[in-house]
Amino acid sequence: MQVLYTASATASGDGRNGHVETSDGTFALDLAVPKEMGGAGGAANPEQLFAAGYAACFHGALRLVARQAKADVTGSVVGAEVGIGPNGSGGFGLTVQLVVDLPAVPREAAEQLVEQAHQVCPYSNATRGNIDVALTVRETLSA
């Protein structure tokens, strides 16, 4: 693979209760363990960062395949929900649910575009076989 871009970030402090920042300074965040996992909450956590990255990346892939298919992506939105929990082997695992709104595209065509995007998206390719990823096309009133 020819690398086109490399992102660089560091984590410091107390892991999930620490700090993350990118090498170029575009963002720096304090982290906190969510209340649901016994922490104080009140700050970002790695699962939120992963959800945001996956949603943005998948939306980009979706818009790419939609343009190629000459589909109207007006009003398109991708939401990502990332779950974390014990994996039964002493560690932790993740789940992902991607919820896609394509209000200007008929449902069957939208489902096909979402499946195509799932083959193109780098996050989908990285997680395939490692994390359960559920794809949902949300019902819309206009399509």
N, C-alpha and C positions, 0 to 999 in steps of 0.2 A: 504494500500500500504506500502511495506517495502522500506523506503528511503535508497538508496545506496550512495548518495552524496548530499551535500547541498552547493550551491554557495552562497557567501555573498558579497554584494557590498553596498556602501553608496554613496549618492548624497549630495553635499553641495553647498554653494554659492547661486546663484540666479536661481535655478531650471534649466530651459532649457539653461540658460546662466551661468551655474555653473560648477561643477567638479564631476566626478565619479571615483571611484576606488574600486578594489576588496580588500577583507580583507587579502588575501595572497600576495598582492603587484604585481601580475602578469601583471596588467595593471592599468593605471591611465590616464584619458582623461579629457581635458577641453571640454565643450560643448558650442554650439552657436545655436541660432535660425537660421534656413535657411533663405536666402534672400527671397525665395518664400513666406515665412510667415512673412516678414517684419523685419527680423533680419539682423545681420551683416554677418552671414555665416562664413566660414573660419575655422570651427572646427566641430567635430563630433556632431551628434544629436541622440536622443533616437530612432528614426525610423531607422537610419543606424545600430545602435547596434542590434535592433530587427531583421532587415533584415539579418545581418551577422549571428546571432545566429540561426535563422530559417533555412537559407540556409545550414549551417553546420549540424544542427540536422537532417534535412530532407535528406541530402546527406548520412549521416550515416544510417538512416533507409532504404533508397533506396539500399545502398550497402548490407545491411543485407538481405533484401528480395530477392535481385538479386542473392546473394550467395546461398541462400536456393533453388532458382529456377535454379541454375547452369547457370546463364546468365553471359555474359561477360560484365563487367563494365569498361573495358579499355576506358579511355578518358571521363568518365562520369563527368558532371558538373551540379550543381544546382545553379541557380540564384534566388534571392528573391527581389521583389520590394514591398516596404511598402508605402502605401499612407495614408495621414492624412487629415482630413477635418471636417467641421462642420457636426454634425449628425442630425440637424434639431430640436433638443430638448434642445438647449442651451449648449451642450457639444461637444466633438469631437469624431470621430470614426476612425477606421483604415480599410484598405483593404490590401490584400496580393495577389501577383501573383508569383507563383513559376514556373520557366522556367527550364525544365530539358533537358539536352543533354545526350543521351545514344547511341553514334554513332555505337556501335557494336551489337545493339539489334534491330531486326525488329520493326517497328512502333507499331503494334498491341500489341506485347509482352511488349514493352516499356511502353505503356499506362497502361497495366495491372499491371506492376511493380510499376508505379507511384501511382496508386490507392491503391495498397497494402501498399506501404510506407506511404501513407496518413493516413492509419488506425493504423500504428505502431508508427509513429513519435510523441513524446511527445508534441511538439509545435502544431502539427495538432490537437491532442486530446484536448489540452488546449484552442485552438481557435474555435473549432467546435461549431457552433451555436451562436458564439459571433462576429466573423469577417468573412467577405466574403473572401474565399481563392479560387483563380482560379488556376487550374493546367494545364500547357501546356507542351507537349512534342515537342521540336523543331525538325523540319525536318532536317535530316542529309543526306549527300550524299552517305555514305557507307552502310546504312542499307536498 
